[in-house]
């Protein structure tokens, strides 16, 4: 599974969505040509970004099935690695937007496959 990290976007949701679609989406589509499952990694953002990010990942997942496409929102490297490991083995999970918080949930463990 490939990870594609999204650079920080504008604070306003409409401006962030516009920049993503203009500048990042072409990279996403180029990555999907390789036929590999993809996880987008967004920097954290307010709850007002959830709508456009979720719609984006759901649309990409539908359009590029049977590839699995998901998105994470975090700047916690340990959380990214654990979530990527989980998603790599979760064959039925696609079109999900997962804001991650590496604090308060207890110790994070990597799966043993």
N, C-alpha and C positions, 0 to 999 in steps of 0.2 A: 504494500500500500504506500502510495506516495503522499508526502506532506508538502503542502504549498502554503508558505507563510505569507500572510497579507500584511503589508506595511501599514503603519498608522494612517487612518483616514480622517477627514474632517469631523468635528464634534457634532455638527448638525446632521441628522439622519438623511435628509434629502440630498445634501451635498456629498455625504459619504457614499450613498448608493450611486449617485451619478459618477463619482470618481471611480468607484469599483467597476462599474459597467464599462466605462471608457478606457481605463488603464489596466485593470487586473483581469477582467473577464477574458480578453484575448489570450492571456497566459494560461488561464484555466482551461480554455478550450484546446489550446495547443498541447497541454499536458494530457488531456483525455484521449487524444489521438493515439497515444501509446497503448491504450487498452488496459490501463492499470487503475485499480480502485484509488480514490483520492480523498484525502481529508484536508480541508482548508483550515488554517489556523489564523483566526482573527485576533487582534489585540482586544483587551476588554473594552466594553463600551456600555453606556447606559441602557436601561430597558427599552428606550425608544428606538433602538437599533434592531431589536429582536425581529420585528415584523419583516423588514426588507431582507435581513440575513436568512431568516427561515424560508421565506418565499423563494429566495435565490437557490438555496441548497435543495429544496424540494423540487423545484423546476429542473435543475441540473440532473438530479437523481432520476426523475421521470424520463427526461429526454435521452439520457445515456444508459438506461437500463440495458443489460443486467449489471453494468458496473455499479459499484456502491460508492456513493458520494455523501460525505458528512462534513460538518463544520464544528470546530471547537472555538471557544472564545476564552482566552487566558493568556497571561504572560508567565505562567508558572511552568518552567521547563520539565519538572518532575511530573506534573499533571499531564502535560502534553505527551510525554513518553508512555505513561501508564494508559492513557486514553487511546493512543495510537495502537498500543499492543492489544488492548481490548477489542477495538474496532477491527483489527486485522483478523481476529478469530470469530467475530460476530457476523456470520454470513447473512443473517436476515435484517441487519440494521443498515438502513440507508435513508437519506433525506432528512437527517436529524441535525439540529443545531443545539449544541451542548455547551452552555456557559459553565466553565469549571472554576471552582474555588478550592485551592489546595489547603485551606485552613479550616479547622473546625470539624472535619470529617474523620479524624483519627488518622492513624498511620496508613500511608498508601503502600500497597503491595503489588508487585508485578505478578502476573499469572505465570504458572509453570506449565508450559506445553511441551 
